[in-house]
Amino acid sequence: MNAPILNRDFYAAPTLQVARALLGQRLVRLWQGQRLSGRIVEVEAYIGREDQASHARRGRTPRNAAMFGPPGHAYVYLIYGMYHCLNLVTETAGFPAAILIRALEPLEGVALMQAQRGQAAWRDLLRGPGRLCQALHIDLSLNGADVCSPTHGLWAEADAAVPEDRVLTTPRIHVRGDAESLARPWRFVICDHPCVSGPASLNHHQSLSLSP
């Protein structure tokens, strides 16, 4: 496959715009010379220090420094001391904003990913941020990696766009924060897709707003 890698300008746009545009695109991990990839089906946006669900709410730290840009880089962190999570950094250098990749539809390298995940079922292979990082060999060594270049073996490629009537927005899941942060519809999913990690039915639909 020779699809173009999403460039810096793609990530430098407003975070909610980027989150919506990422749906349907292909996340690629080059591991030991082999392509492992999945179609992005679920993401969550985190924007600014005012977002109480964001790691940036208390300012810049060694852990979250990659989230402050520049755009088009990976922000990888560890949760519960054992699971990695991948975010793609957006907007401008110095402003903390990123998009958590929550779920993928497996595409390339399925057998290798299953071996890494203990022969997990196709639907569950990349369903959830910790699972997808395990399957794709994504860890803290990729924190800060430039995803606009194949240099580090992690990037996103252009793929089929998702029609508006297939996009669902909901509040983010499994987050902490104030009532406003918990209610923001900053989770984007391909509705009714079997690989998403949480509610994905049009019965939960909320209208999309492109301003924080």
N, C-alpha and C positions, 0 to 999 in steps of 0.2 A: 504494500500500500504506500502511495506517495502523496498523501494529502498534506497540505501546508500546515506548518506548526503555527499555532496562534501567537501573534506577535505582541510586542510591548504595548502598542496602542490599544489592542483589545482589552488588556487588563487595566490600562490607565483611565478607563471610563468610570462613571459612577457605579458603585458596588452592586446596587440592585439591578442595574442594566446588565452588568457582567454576569451576575448570578443567573438571570433569565437566559442569557445567550449561551451559557455553558451547557444547558440542558441539550442533550443529543450529541454533544461533541465527544471526541474519543480521548480518554486519558491513556497514555502509553508509558510503560516502564520497560526499558531495555535492560534485561538481566542476563548476564553471561552470554551476550550475543544474540539473545532471543527476545522477541517482542511479546510482552504481556499487555493486554489492553482490555478496556471496557468502555461502554457508552455511558456517559454521565446521565443519571436518571433522578438524582436527588442531591440538593445542595442547601446550605444555610449561609446567610450573610451576617457579618459582624462589622459594625461601622462606628468608629470613633470612641473616644473615652466616655461619652455620655451614655453609651450603650452598656447598661449594667450587666448584660449577659456576656460581654466581651472580656477577653483576657487583658485588654488595654485599659480597663476602667480605672486602674490604680497607677497608670503611667507606664513608661518604658522600663523593662527589666531585662536581665540577660536571657530569661526564658522566652519572652515575647518580642525581642528586638526585631526579628525578621518581619513581624507583622507591620512594622512602621515603614516598610518599603525599602527600596523602590518596588514599583509594581512588576508583576511577572516573575516573582520568586516564590519559592515554597516556604511555608511556615509549618514545620512539623513539631509536634509536642507529644509528650508521653502522659497518659492518664492511668490512674490506679497502679502505677509502677510497672505496667506490663503491656498496655495497648498504645500504639501510635495513631495519631490523627493527622491527616494532610489538609492543609489550607492553601489556597492560591491568593497571593497578595494583590490588592487592587489600589486604584486611585493614585495619589502622589506620594513621593518620598516624604517622610515625616508625619504623615497622617495614618493612624492605625486602622486599617480596613482589610478584611480578608474573607474568603469564602471557603467554608468547610465542605469537603467532598464527602457526602454521606453514603452514597451507594452508586454502584455501577452495574450495568448489564454485561456479563462476560462475553468477550469477543475472541481475542487471540490468546493462545497459550493456555487454554483451559486445563489441559492435563497437568501442566506444570503448576498452575495455581492450585489445583485440587491436591496435588502432592504436598504442597506447602501448608494447606489448610486441613490435612487429614481426610482427604477424599470427601469434602463437603459437597452437598447437592448443588446443582447448577444454580438454583434460585438463591441459595444462601451463601454462595461463594464470595460475593463482593457486596453483600447486603449489610451495611453498617460501616462506620469509619474505621473501626479497629480491624474488622475482618478484611477489608479491602487493602489496608496497609500490610497486613500479614501476608496476604496472597501475592501482593505485588513487590514484596521485599522493600517496603518503604520504612525507613527508620530515621533516627536523629542525624545520621550522616548526610541526609538530604535537606536538613534544615538550612534555609537560605539559598538553596540551589536555584539557578536561573532556569526557569521552565520555558523560556523563549528560545532556547538553544538545546540541541541534543547532547551537549557536553556532559551533563551529569546523568544522562540516561532516564530522565523524567520530563515529559512534556505533554501538552494537549494539542490535538490535531482537529482541523475543521472536519465536520461530518454533517449528517443530515439535520436540517433545522426542524424544530418541533413546532407544529401549528399551535396557535394561541388557544384553541379549544381543547388542547391536550395538556395544558399547563395548569397546575394547581398551586395556590399559595396558601400556607397555613402558618400559625405561630411555630417558632422553633421548638424542638422537643429535647427533653432531658437537660434544660438549662436553668440557671439560677439568675436572680435579678429582681428588680422592682416590677410592679404591675405593668408599667408601660413596656418595659423590655420583654416581658413574658408574652404580651399580647401582640407584639409587632408581627405582621405576616411576612416574615423574611425567610421562610423555608419554601423552596421551589421544587416541585416534583413533576414528573410525567405521570399524569393521573392514571390510576388503575394498573400501573406497571408492576409485575410480580416481584421485581428486585428491590423495590424501595423498602426502607427500614421502619416506616411508620404509616400513619393514615395517608391514603392516596386516592380517596374516592371523591367524586364531584359533590357528594353530599356534605363534604367539609369545605367546599370552595369558598374562598374569600377573594375579593377583587384586588387586583395588583395595583400598587402605588409605586411609582418610580422615584419618590423622594423620601428620605429618612423621616 
